[in-house]
């Protein structure tokens, strides 16, 4: 699984992400600049679902699938929140997938 963290997300990146968010309520929150950090996980569907569950159980974050060119497939997970919460979630995800 590919995992990335963006702190202090730029306005343009927020706009791109909002357009890709499957959950329109999350998209609105992204555009309102509610989040100071964004974690991104890319992998197969099973891995994305497991990562989503880990993220929400680890810290106070909001998750949403981010659609790519084929919106019928979950290709990327966005994890949104404050820097510490997103970092904790990504560390737990990375720990889980590095064990395999």
Order of alpha helices (4+ residues) and beta strands (2+ residues): beta-alpha-alpha-beta-alpha-beta-beta-alpha
